[in-house]
Amino acid sequence: MYDTLIHPDVGSYSWKKCVATEIIEEINEEKKLVRYKMIEGSTLLEDFQSLTIIMQVIPKGEIDAILWTSEFEKFDDIGPYPTAFMDFAIAVTRDVEAHHLK
């Protein structure tokens, strides 16, 4: 179960709670990759036929970088992009980084 606050759009400062159920489709330890597929969700899947999030750790010398990728299928061409989720991913990455730098 995934429970977080998602920013509804770039031009707004209001946040709304978003709950989703996801399955882990792949864990690849060699590539340091995890693939999650959203299968239910109150707001995450209202705009998308499918939404898959991939998180991969990429070693860069003495530090590691996190690559977030979203694979999605919109209901129609004019529908939104999952930028709110990617804003959340960036915030989580920054929080994890701040924790590890302490």
Secondary structure, 3 states (H helix, E strand, C coil): CEEEEECCCCCCCCCEEEEEEEEEEEEECCCCEEEEEEEEECCCCCCEEEEEEEEEEEEECCEEEEEEEEEEEECCCCCCCCHHHHHHHHHHHHHHHHHHHC
